[in-house]
Amino acid sequence: MNKEEVRSGIAQVWRLAEELGVAEIYSNPTPLPVNAEFRDLILSGSAGYIDVYNKALGLSHYNILLSDYSFFQFSIEGDDNVRYAFYPNPYASNSNEYNDWFRSRHEMVQAGFLTHEEFLSLLADKIGVGAVPLLRYENAPAQRKKFHHPCSHFHIGFHSENRWPVRRILTPAAFALLVFKFYYGSNWRAVGDDDHIEIENSFDRTLVSEKARCYLVSDMLFDPEEERAFYFG
């Protein structure tokens, strides 16, 4: 995985978001550089998820903003050293009252009656009630430690020390497709379901094809003993 492949993958993720009807802003088409203000907040150890989400949103430190104000970050430092993240909107809920509030303010932004910055300010005053977890994927060969720090891994939720091993190196599109399938399932089914003879959803077919592009982690970085334990294949 190199920088050009990540850049191309970001564009593919935007096209998928458009097809699913969840695209909002294509903020940055290239892998994100380090943002010192955002990095320092994360490393402070005192910030909660809402603090981190609000900071990234306020700095526009994302590649793609979705229509529910969740967003994706994609970055790379040297070949194969990648970081992808999905930050869900922590204010979203199953409450009709909140959804009506969000929809009406969002329509005001689209109509030009409310600026994006004003909407962010209103959003920051809400109480976080979201249930979808932060999802990060990293491939970090130099940091790999057998059974402790997998080369390729997921972080699920805000706790930074949980690392779920992955046997493949994910592309940006593969990562985003997993997010779309599990957290935007109604759009996935409404847009993608068809009468294909084998896989009856076009996005599922794309996910199958994209998995084939996610090559296996080298045996030097994933020992046979580690394969005997649990991991995402």
N, C-alpha and C positions, 0 to 999 in steps of 0.2 A: 504494500500500500504506500503510494507516494502522494505528494501534495497535489499533483494534477488529478490523480484518481479521486482524492477527497473532494476537490473542487467540482469535478464532474458529478460526483455523488450528491453533493449539496443541490445542484441544479435538478437532479433526478428526484430528490426528496420534494422540492418545490412543485414539480410537475405532478407528483403523486398527491400532494396536499390539494392542488387545484382540482384534480380529478375527483377527489373525495369530497370537495366542497368545504374544506376546513382551512383554506389558505387566507392569510390576512396581509402580512407584510414580508416581502423578500428583502431583508435588511442588508445582508452581506453575503455575496456569492462566493467568497473565498474563505479558507480556513481562518478561524479567529486567532489573532495574536494574543499574547498575555495582556490582560488589563490589570494594572497594579492595584487599582482601587478595589476591584472585585476580588482579586486574589488575596489581598490583605484581609478583607472581611471574612473570607472562608477560613483562612489560617488563624484568625483571631481566637477561635474556639468559643467565643461568647455569642456568636450570631446564630439565630434559629433559621429554620427554612424560610419563613416569611421575609426575614431580613435579607437573606441571600436573593430570593426571588425578586423582591422590590428593588434591590440594588441593580441587578442585571437588567431588569425592565427599564429602570430609570436611565441607565447608561446605554440602552439599546445594545447591550452586549449579547447579541444572539444573531444567528443566521436567518432563522425563519420564525416568524410569529404566527401562531394559528388563530383562528377566528374566536376561540374561547380564551385567548390571551395566555395560553401555554406556549412554550417555545423550545426550539432546538439550538444547541451549540455544537459545532464541529471544529476540531483543531488537530494539528499534527506537528510534531517536532522531530524531524528526521524520518527516514523510511520506517514504516510499520509502527512508529510510536504515536498512536492516535488516542484521542479522547472524544467521545460523543456523549451528549447529555440531553435528556428531556426533562424540562422543568414544568410540571403541571401547574395550572392556576390554583393556588391554595384556597382561593375564595369561592371556587365553584362548589355547588352542592346539588342535591336532588330536590331542594326546596323550590317550589314554584314561585314563591315570593322573590327569592334571590335571582332566579332565572329571568323573571319578568323585569327586575331592576337592571340586570346586566344587559338584556336584550334592548331595553329602551335607551340606555346610555350609549350602547354601541351603535344603535341606529342614529343617535344624535351626532356621533363622530362621523359616520358615513355621510350624513346630510350636511356636515360642515357647521353645525350649531355648537359643537364641543370639540376642542382640540384634543389630539392624542395625549398631550401632556396633562391637560385638565382631567381627562378620563383616568389616567394613571393616578393622579392625586386623589380622585374620588375612590378609586379601587383600593388604594393603600389605607383608607379609613375603614374599610370593611373588616370584619372579624374572620380569620381563617377557619374554614370548615371543610376543606377539601379532603377527599379520601384517596385520590390517586397518588402513588408514591413517586418521588424523584427516581429517575432511572439513568444510570451512567454506565458507559462501556469504555474500558481502557485496554489497550495492548501496550505493555511496557516491558520489553525484553530485558533491559538493563536492570530492572528492579525485581526480576523473578527470583523467588526463593521457594524451593521445593516444599509443597504441602502448606506453605504459609502465604506466599504472595504469587498467585498464578500469573503467568505472562499475560494471558488473555482472560479478562474477567468482567463480570457485571458488579455494580454496586446498586442495591435495591433499597430505596429509602434514604433518609438523611444521615444515618449512621455510617461513617466513612470507613470503618474497619471491616465491614462484611464484604467479602470478595468471593463471588460465585464463579468457579472456573468454567471457561468456554474452550472447546477443543478447536474452534476455528477463529480466524481473524475476520471480524465483521466489516462489511462495507457500510458506508453511511446509509445507503438505501435499505440494506437488510435490517439495520437498527431501527430506522424509521418505520419500516413495514411492520415490525413487531409491535411498536407503539401504536400504530394505526389499527392493527388487527385487534389488540386487546383493550384499547381504551377508546376507540372510535368505531366500535363494532357495528353500530346501527348504520353509519355511513358506509362502512366496508360492505355490508350485506345489501343495502339499498342500491348502491351504485354498481357493485361488482357481480352480484348474483346473475347467472345466465344459464343456458342449457348446454354448456360444454359437456361432452360425453364422459370425461374422466374427472376433471376438477371443476365444479360448478360455480366458480367465482374467479373473475379475472385477476383480482388482487392476490388470491391464493396462488394462482399460477405464476404471477410475478414473483411472489415470495419464494416459491420452489426454485425458480430460475436464479434468483439472487443468491440463494443459499449455495448454489453450485459455484458461484463466483467468490465465495468466502473460503479461501484455501486453509488447509489444516495447519495448525501450529507445528513447527518443527519438532521432531522427536527429541531433539536436544533440550527443548524447552517444555516438554510434556512427557515425563517418564512413564514407563509401563506401570509402575506402582501407583502413580497418580490416576492412571486410566482405570484402575480397579476401584477407585473411590467414585463419588458422585461428581458429575460435571454436565454442563450443557453441551450436547453434541451438535 
